[in-house]
Amino acid sequence: MRSMSILTTFVLALVMAPCAVMAQASTVPAPAPAVAPAVAPATAALAAPAVPRSFHGLELGMSMDEAKKILASDGLFHYRGDVDVSLLPRPNESLIEVAGLSYVKRAFFQFYEDKLFVMIFAMNEKELDHYSVFTSLSSKYGKPNTLSPSESVWEDAATRLSVERPLAVKYIDLAIFNALKAAGAAQSSYEEILRSEFLNSF
């Protein structure tokens, strides 16, 4: 009986030995591939810059008083004070509309509960063209998320940036915008209302 046990142990050792050798061989590092790993593009995509939330110090989420101070000190805008401020028909909303100088023709800053959530810059097309603005933004922030003849849009979880025709650059805080849009009872979307107000200002 003991000899049988010894024999069984010996047979098992013979069977397991090649497996151990094969397992050890499999741990030898494989030669490095000639081509970079496939995960490199994904890593580059993760490093893409965030969609910008500011222009000339004016930043989405700031208060109206903060925006007024910046407008008053920036030579790009012809800000005249409270005469450029108006209340909108919807509750808790106000608008600053200012004339621009040089590259900006007019600018619109919309606030909800004293937080800036929309900035629209109507550009002077005698000084700038659509292609130049689009190319500059694409070089900084990559290809737009959506592209159409009427607008190019860069968007992340927090911000929407668009270049539109006629030439205008628009920044939107998506948290406030989507909350207002979801709460609205009107059939037309809040985006359509904003576009209508912008076009009616000319």
PyMOL commands that set and color helices and strands:
alter all, ss='L'
color gray80, all
select helices_A, chain A and resi 2-26+40-46+64-73+82-84+130-141+174-183+190-200
alter helices_A, ss='H'
color red, helices_A
select strands_A, chain A and resi 54-55+58-59+77-78+85-87+93-100+104-112+115-123+146-147+151-155+159-164+168-173
alter strands_A, ss='S'
color yellow, strands_A
deselect
rebuild
show_as cartoon
